[in-house]
Protein backbone atom coordinates (compact mmCIF):
# COMPACT_ATOMS: atom_id res chain seq x y z
CA UNK A 1 0.00 0.00 0.00
CA UNK A 2 2.80 2.43 0.87
CA UNK A 3 4.42 1.70 -2.51
CA UNK A 4 1.18 2.58 -4.30
CA UNK A 5 0.89 5.91 -2.44
CA UNK A 6 4.51 6.84 -3.24
CA UNK A 7 4.08 5.74 -6.85
CA UNK A 8 0.87 7.76 -7.17
CA UNK A 9 2.50 10.88 -5.65
CA UNK A 10 5.42 10.49 -8.04
CA UNK A 11 3.07 10.53 -11.03
CA UNK A 12 1.25 13.58 -9.65
CA UNK A 13 4.60 15.37 -9.34
CA UNK A 14 5.63 14.36 -12.89
CA UNK A 15 2.32 15.61 -14.31
CA UNK A 16 2.67 18.86 -12.37
CA UNK A 17 6.20 19.46 -13.67
CA UNK A 18 5.24 18.57 -17.23
CA UNK A 19 2.28 20.94 -17.16
CA UNK A 20 4.36 23.74 -15.67
CA UNK A 21 7.07 23.21 -18.29
CA UNK A 22 4.56 23.31 -21.16
CA UNK A 23 2.91 26.47 -19.82
CA UNK A 24 6.27 28.16 -19.34
CA UNK A 25 7.27 27.23 -22.91
CA UNK A 26 4.01 28.59 -24.35
CA UNK A 27 4.43 31.83 -22.43
CA UNK A 28 8.00 32.17 -23.72
CA UNK A 29 6.95 31.51 -27.31
CA UNK A 30 4.09 33.99 -26.92
CA UNK A 31 1.56 31.33 -27.89
CA UNK A 32 -0.39 32.48 -24.85
CA UNK A 33 -0.14 35.99 -23.45
CA UNK A 34 -1.22 35.43 -19.86
CA UNK A 35 -1.88 32.63 -17.47
CA UNK A 36 -5.08 32.71 -15.42
CA UNK A 37 -4.75 30.30 -12.52
CA UNK A 38 -8.15 31.22 -11.05
CA UNK A 39 -10.08 29.07 -13.52
CA UNK A 40 -12.41 27.63 -10.89
CA UNK A 41 -13.38 31.09 -9.68
CA UNK A 42 -14.99 32.19 -12.94
CA UNK A 43 -18.67 31.73 -12.28
CA UNK A 44 -21.87 33.55 -11.55
CA UNK A 45 -21.83 32.97 -7.80
CA UNK A 46 -25.09 34.82 -7.17
CA UNK A 47 -26.97 32.59 -9.61
CA UNK A 48 -25.32 29.45 -8.25
CA UNK A 49 -26.19 30.29 -4.64
CA UNK A 50 -29.79 31.13 -5.53
CA UNK A 51 -30.17 27.81 -7.36
CA UNK A 52 -28.76 25.91 -4.37
CA UNK A 53 -30.93 27.85 -1.90
CA UNK A 54 -34.11 27.10 -3.84
CA UNK A 55 -33.53 23.71 -5.51
CA UNK A 56 -30.49 22.19 -3.73
CA UNK A 57 -28.57 21.58 -6.98
CA UNK A 58 -28.37 22.54 -10.64
CA UNK A 59 -29.89 19.25 -11.83
CA UNK A 60 -33.14 19.86 -9.93
CA UNK A 61 -33.30 23.44 -11.18
CA UNK A 62 -32.68 22.36 -14.79
CA UNK A 63 -35.53 19.88 -14.56
CA UNK A 64 -37.92 22.50 -13.13
CA UNK A 65 -37.19 25.05 -15.89
CA UNK A 66 -37.11 22.43 -18.64
CA UNK A 67 -33.50 23.03 -19.64
CA UNK A 68 -30.62 20.64 -20.05
CA UNK A 69 -28.38 20.38 -17.02
CA UNK A 70 -25.40 21.20 -19.25
CA UNK A 71 -26.95 24.53 -20.26
CA UNK A 72 -27.53 25.53 -16.65
CA UNK A 73 -23.93 24.61 -15.88
CA UNK A 74 -22.61 26.64 -18.83
CA UNK A 75 -24.60 29.70 -17.75
CA UNK A 76 -23.49 29.38 -14.12
CA UNK A 77 -19.86 29.01 -15.24
CA UNK A 78 -20.27 31.96 -17.63
CA UNK A 79 -19.56 29.91 -20.74
CA UNK A 80 -22.98 30.73 -22.18
CA UNK A 81 -25.36 33.67 -22.01
CA UNK A 82 -29.13 33.92 -21.90
CA UNK A 83 -31.53 36.14 -23.76
CA UNK A 84 -33.38 38.79 -21.75
CA UNK A 85 -36.53 36.65 -21.83
CA UNK A 86 -34.63 33.60 -20.56
CA UNK A 87 -33.06 35.67 -17.78
CA UNK A 88 -36.51 36.89 -16.75
CA UNK A 89 -37.92 33.33 -16.72
CA UNK A 90 -34.95 31.96 -14.74
CA UNK A 91 -35.29 34.77 -12.18
CA UNK A 92 -39.06 34.18 -11.83
CA UNK A 93 -38.53 30.48 -11.13
CA UNK A 94 -35.89 31.38 -8.54
CA UNK A 95 -38.19 33.97 -6.96
CA UNK A 96 -35.90 36.95 -7.43
CA UNK A 97 -35.22 39.87 -9.76
CA UNK A 98 -33.04 39.58 -12.86
CA UNK A 99 -30.61 42.13 -11.44
CA UNK A 100 -30.12 39.98 -8.34
CA UNK A 101 -28.61 37.06 -10.24
CA UNK A 102 -27.29 38.41 -13.56
SVG drawing of the C-alpha trace seen along z (x, -y; Angstrom):
<svg xmlns="http://www.w3.org/2000/svg" viewBox="-42 -45 52 47">
<polyline fill="none" stroke="black" stroke-width="0.4" points="0.0,0.0 2.8,-2.4 4.4,-1.7 1.2,-2.6 0.9,-5.9 4.5,-6.8 4.1,-5.7 0.9,-7.8 2.5,-10.9 5.4,-10.5 3.1,-10.5 1.2,-13.6 4.6,-15.4 5.6,-14.4 2.3,-15.6 2.7,-18.9 6.2,-19.5 5.2,-18.6 2.3,-20.9 4.4,-23.7 7.1,-23.2 4.6,-23.3 2.9,-26.5 6.3,-28.2 7.3,-27.2 4.0,-28.6 4.4,-31.8 8.0,-32.2 6.9,-31.5 4.1,-34.0 1.6,-31.3 -0.4,-32.5 -0.1,-36.0 -1.2,-35.4 -1.9,-32.6 -5.1,-32.7 -4.8,-30.3 -8.1,-31.2 -10.1,-29.1 -12.4,-27.6 -13.4,-31.1 -15.0,-32.2 -18.7,-31.7 -21.9,-33.6 -21.8,-33.0 -25.1,-34.8 -27.0,-32.6 -25.3,-29.5 -26.2,-30.3 -29.8,-31.1 -30.2,-27.8 -28.8,-25.9 -30.9,-27.8 -34.1,-27.1 -33.5,-23.7 -30.5,-22.2 -28.6,-21.6 -28.4,-22.5 -29.9,-19.3 -33.1,-19.9 -33.3,-23.4 -32.7,-22.4 -35.5,-19.9 -37.9,-22.5 -37.2,-25.0 -37.1,-22.4 -33.5,-23.0 -30.6,-20.6 -28.4,-20.4 -25.4,-21.2 -26.9,-24.5 -27.5,-25.5 -23.9,-24.6 -22.6,-26.6 -24.6,-29.7 -23.5,-29.4 -19.9,-29.0 -20.3,-32.0 -19.6,-29.9 -23.0,-30.7 -25.4,-33.7 -29.1,-33.9 -31.5,-36.1 -33.4,-38.8 -36.5,-36.6 -34.6,-33.6 -33.1,-35.7 -36.5,-36.9 -37.9,-33.3 -35.0,-32.0 -35.3,-34.8 -39.1,-34.2 -38.5,-30.5 -35.9,-31.4 -38.2,-34.0 -35.9,-37.0 -35.2,-39.9 -33.0,-39.6 -30.6,-42.1 -30.1,-40.0 -28.6,-37.1 -27.3,-38.4"/>
</svg>
